[in-house]
């Protein structure tokens, strides 16, 4: 496996931090509010998600070939098995192993992430509602459940409902934002029922620029909004401080959705990294 090997704790931590920092997102800044051990845990989850997502998208070096992508995802599946057997080979695996023991991170959620990445690698096009739900559960829901445990916010069924509904809101908002970019990769995550209702084709190349796209975005946006509302309904079941990182993740996406809801024909410009952090703080403050 062509990823940094497990060595010692200090070097493993440094490698995971490097992967997180290289993503260039607002994630690392938002997670600084966590205690050190919990921050290490969520960094290990994020680092795994980052590297396997790059593989599935073909963005990792040498991953243009579908066969290579499939082999590397199999390697990471094997690494998760080795990690939970106590013999990880990579720095990321070693940090996941330490975090899983400390915070009771379920192995099955890591396996679901890999299943979702295989779905991505196969190029999803106009999925059924059921297939989209399965995809969202894997790529976003699994990460959400793991995150709640890393944050110290897990409290059983209310936390599962919060995590899965928030994950749905986040992922559907991502889909709305990335329609054009996904189309260039031969992907179309807008589900069939949304495409059909708007009169759009099931062809990635035919959707960007179509005057009916705003109507489709509005329909899927309503589903994203329902996810955020359902997640917000579970907030009172949690202690506020451990939940703050999740609310800070929710902020930029929920605000982006609100701006779109004002005019689906004119998607808002991207926010700066610190603008996203500010949105997260505002959401954490508002949802009391």
C-alpha positions as CSV (number, residue, x, y, z in Angstrom):
1,X,0.0,0.0,0.0
2,X,1.6,3.3,-1.1
3,X,0.7,5.3,1.9
4,X,2.8,6.4,4.9
5,X,3.4,3.3,7.0
6,X,2.7,3.0,10.7
7,X,5.8,3.9,12.7
8,X,5.4,5.5,16.1
9,X,2.7,7.6,17.7
10,X,4.3,10.9,17.1
11,X,5.0,10.2,13.4
12,X,1.5,8.7,12.9
13,X,-0.1,11.8,14.4
14,X,2.0,14.0,12.1
15,X,1.1,12.1,9.0
16,X,-2.6,12.2,9.8
17,X,-2.4,15.9,10.4
18,X,-0.6,16.3,7.1
19,X,-3.4,14.6,5.3
20,X,-6.0,16.7,7.0
21,X,-4.1,20.0,6.3
22,X,-3.6,19.1,2.7
23,X,-7.3,18.9,2.1
24,X,-7.4,22.7,2.4
25,X,-10.9,22.8,3.9
26,X,-12.3,24.6,7.0
27,X,-12.6,21.2,8.8
28,X,-9.3,21.4,10.7
29,X,-10.0,24.9,12.0
30,X,-13.5,23.8,13.2
31,X,-12.1,20.8,15.0
32,X,-9.6,22.9,17.1
33,X,-12.3,23.3,19.8
34,X,-12.0,19.6,20.7
35,X,-9.8,18.2,23.4
36,X,-6.6,16.8,22.0
37,X,-7.5,13.1,22.1
38,X,-10.9,13.6,20.5
39,X,-9.3,15.9,17.9
40,X,-6.9,13.1,17.0
41,X,-9.8,10.7,16.7
42,X,-11.8,12.8,14.3
43,X,-8.6,13.6,12.3
44,X,-8.0,9.9,11.8
45,X,-11.6,9.4,10.5
46,X,-11.3,12.5,8.2
47,X,-7.9,11.4,6.9
48,X,-9.3,8.0,5.9
49,X,-12.3,9.6,4.2
50,X,-10.0,12.0,2.4
51,X,-7.6,9.4,0.9
52,X,-10.3,7.0,-0.1
53,X,-12.4,9.8,-1.7
54,X,-9.4,10.9,-3.7
55,X,-9.0,7.3,-4.9
56,X,-12.6,6.9,-5.9
57,X,-12.6,10.3,-7.7
58,X,-9.4,9.4,-9.5
59,X,-7.6,12.4,-8.0
60,X,-4.9,10.3,-6.1
61,X,-1.7,9.8,-8.1
62,X,-1.9,6.9,-10.5
63,X,-5.6,6.4,-10.0
64,X,-6.9,7.3,-13.5
65,X,-7.5,3.6,-14.3
66,X,-10.6,2.0,-12.8
67,X,-8.7,-1.2,-12.1
68,X,-6.2,0.7,-10.0
69,X,-8.9,2.5,-8.1
70,X,-10.7,-0.8,-7.3
71,X,-7.4,-2.4,-6.1
72,X,-6.5,0.5,-3.8
73,X,-10.0,0.5,-2.3
74,X,-9.6,-3.2,-1.7
75,X,-6.3,-2.4,0.0
76,X,-8.0,0.0,2.3
77,X,-10.7,-2.5,3.0
78,X,-7.9,-4.9,4.0
79,X,-6.3,-2.2,6.1
80,X,-9.5,-1.7,8.1
81,X,-9.6,-5.4,8.8
82,X,-6.0,-5.3,9.9
83,X,-6.6,-2.2,12.0
84,X,-9.4,-3.9,14.0
85,X,-7.3,-7.0,14.3
86,X,-4.5,-4.9,15.9
87,X,-2.0,-4.9,13.1
88,X,-2.5,-1.8,10.9
89,X,0.1,-1.1,8.3
90,X,-0.5,2.6,7.7
91,X,-0.2,5.7,9.9
92,X,-3.9,6.4,9.3
93,X,-4.8,2.8,10.3
94,X,-2.7,3.0,13.4
95,X,-4.4,6.2,14.5
96,X,-7.9,4.7,13.8
97,X,-6.9,1.7,15.9
98,X,-6.0,3.9,18.9
99,X,-9.1,6.0,18.5
100,X,-11.4,3.0,18.0
101,X,-10.2,1.5,21.2
102,X,-10.5,4.8,23.1
103,X,-13.9,5.9,21.8
104,X,-15.7,2.7,20.8
105,X,-15.7,3.4,17.0
106,X,-17.6,0.7,15.2
107,X,-15.7,-1.2,12.6
108,X,-18.9,-1.6,10.5
109,X,-19.1,2.2,9.9
110,X,-15.6,2.2,8.4
111,X,-16.6,-0.7,6.1
112,X,-19.7,1.3,5.0
113,X,-17.4,4.2,4.0
114,X,-15.5,1.9,1.8
115,X,-18.7,0.5,0.3
116,X,-19.8,4.1,-0.5
117,X,-16.4,4.8,-2.2
118,X,-16.9,1.8,-4.4
119,X,-20.2,3.2,-5.5
120,X,-18.5,6.5,-6.3
121,X,-15.8,4.7,-8.3
122,X,-18.4,3.0,-10.4
123,X,-19.9,6.4,-11.3
124,X,-23.4,7.0,-10.1
125,X,-25.8,8.3,-12.7
126,X,-29.5,9.2,-12.0
127,X,-29.9,6.8,-9.1
128,X,-33.2,5.6,-7.8
129,X,-34.3,7.2,-4.5
130,X,-33.3,3.9,-2.8
131,X,-29.8,3.8,-4.3
132,X,-29.2,7.4,-3.4
133,X,-30.3,6.7,0.2
134,X,-27.9,3.8,0.3
135,X,-25.1,5.9,-1.0
136,X,-25.8,8.8,1.5
137,X,-25.9,6.3,4.4
138,X,-22.4,5.0,3.4
139,X,-20.4,8.1,2.5
140,X,-22.0,10.6,4.9
141,X,-24.0,8.7,7.5
142,X,-21.2,6.4,8.5
143,X,-18.8,9.4,8.9
144,X,-21.5,11.2,10.9
145,X,-22.0,8.3,13.4
146,X,-18.2,8.0,13.8
147,X,-17.9,11.8,14.3
148,X,-20.5,11.8,17.1
149,X,-18.5,9.2,18.9
150,X,-15.3,11.1,18.4
151,X,-16.8,14.3,19.7
152,X,-18.1,12.6,22.8
153,X,-21.6,13.5,21.9
154,X,-23.0,10.0,21.4
155,X,-26.1,9.2,23.5
156,X,-27.7,6.3,21.6
157,X,-30.8,6.5,19.3
158,X,-31.1,10.3,19.4
159,X,-27.5,10.6,18.3
160,X,-28.0,8.1,15.5
161,X,-31.0,10.1,14.3
162,X,-29.2,13.4,14.5
163,X,-26.1,12.0,12.7
164,X,-28.0,10.4,9.9
165,X,-30.3,13.3,9.3
166,X,-27.5,15.8,9.4
167,X,-25.5,13.7,7.1
168,X,-28.4,13.6,4.6
169,X,-28.7,17.4,4.7
170,X,-25.0,17.9,4.2
171,X,-24.6,15.3,1.4
172,X,-27.7,16.5,-0.6
173,X,-26.4,20.1,-0.3
174,X,-23.0,18.8,-1.6
175,X,-24.8,17.2,-4.5
176,X,-26.7,20.4,-5.3
177,X,-23.4,22.4,-5.2
178,X,-21.4,20.0,-7.4
179,X,-23.8,19.2,-10.2
180,X,-21.6,20.7,-12.9
181,X,-18.3,19.3,-11.5
182,X,-19.8,15.9,-11.1
183,X,-21.1,15.9,-14.7
184,X,-17.6,16.5,-16.0
185,X,-16.7,13.2,-14.2
186,X,-19.6,11.4,-15.8
187,X,-21.6,11.4,-12.6
188,X,-25.2,12.6,-11.9
189,X,-26.3,12.2,-8.3
190,X,-29.6,14.0,-8.8
191,X,-32.1,11.1,-8.3
192,X,-34.5,9.9,-11.0
193,X,-37.6,11.2,-9.4
194,X,-36.2,14.7,-9.2
195,X,-34.9,14.6,-12.8
196,X,-38.2,13.2,-14.1
197,X,-40.3,15.8,-12.2
198,X,-38.2,18.6,-13.7
199,X,-38.2,17.0,-17.2
200,X,-34.4,16.6,-17.2
201,X,-32.5,13.8,-19.0
202,X,-30.7,11.0,-17.2
203,X,-27.5,12.0,-18.9
204,X,-24.8,13.9,-17.0
205,X,-23.8,15.9,-20.1
206,X,-27.3,17.1,-20.6
207,X,-28.0,18.6,-17.2
208,X,-25.6,21.5,-16.6
209,X,-26.9,24.7,-18.1
210,X,-30.4,23.3,-18.7
211,X,-33.0,25.9,-17.8
212,X,-34.9,23.2,-15.8
213,X,-32.0,22.6,-13.5
214,X,-33.1,25.2,-10.9
215,X,-36.4,23.4,-10.5
216,X,-34.5,20.1,-9.9
217,X,-32.2,21.8,-7.4
218,X,-35.2,23.2,-5.6
219,X,-36.8,19.8,-5.3
220,X,-33.7,18.1,-3.9
221,X,-33.1,21.2,-1.8
222,X,-36.4,20.6,0.0
223,X,-35.2,17.1,0.9
224,X,-31.9,18.6,2.2
225,X,-33.9,21.1,4.3
226,X,-36.0,18.3,5.8
227,X,-32.7,16.6,6.8
228,X,-31.5,19.6,8.6
229,X,-34.8,20.1,10.3
230,X,-35.0,16.5,11.5
231,X,-31.4,16.8,12.8
232,X,-32.2,20.1,14.7
233,X,-35.2,18.3,16.4
234,X,-32.7,16.0,18.1
235,X,-30.4,18.7,19.5
236,X,-32.2,19.0,22.8
237,X,-31.4,15.3,23.6
238,X,-27.7,16.2,23.7
239,X,-25.3,18.1,25.8
240,X,-24.5,21.3,23.9
241,X,-20.7,21.4,24.3
242,X,-19.9,17.9,22.8
243,X,-22.3,18.7,20.0
244,X,-20.7,22.0,19.0
245,X,-18.3,20.5,16.4
246,X,-21.3,18.9,14.6
247,X,-23.2,22.2,14.7
248,X,-20.2,24.0,13.3
249,X,-20.0,21.5,10.4
250,X,-23.7,22.1,9.8
251,X,-23.4,25.9,9.7
252,X,-21.8,26.6,6.3
253,X,-24.0,24.0,4.5
254,X,-27.3,25.2,6.1
255,X,-26.4,28.8,5.3
256,X,-25.6,27.8,1.7
257,X,-28.9,26.1,1.4
258,X,-30.7,29.1,2.8
259,X,-29.1,31.4,0.2
260,X,-30.0,29.0,-2.6
261,X,-33.6,28.8,-1.4
262,X,-33.9,32.6,-2.1
263,X,-33.1,32.0,-5.8
264,X,-32.3,28.6,-7.2
265,X,-31.3,30.1,-10.6
266,X,-28.4,31.9,-9.0
267,X,-26.3,29.7,-6.8
268,X,-24.3,31.8,-4.3
269,X,-20.5,32.1,-4.6
270,X,-18.2,29.9,-2.5
271,X,-17.4,31.0,1.0
272,X,-13.9,31.6,2.3
273,X,-12.5,29.1,4.9
274,X,-13.0,31.5,7.7
275,X,-16.4,32.5,6.4
276,X,-17.4,28.9,6.8
277,X,-16.1,28.8,10.3
278,X,-18.1,32.0,11.1
279,X,-21.2,30.3,9.7
280,X,-20.6,27.4,11.9
281,X,-20.3,29.5,15.0
282,X,-23.5,31.4,14.1
283,X,-25.4,28.1,13.7
284,X,-24.1,26.7,17.0
285,X,-25.2,29.9,18.7
286,X,-28.6,30.1,17.0
287,X,-29.8,26.5,17.5
288,X,-30.5,26.6,21.2
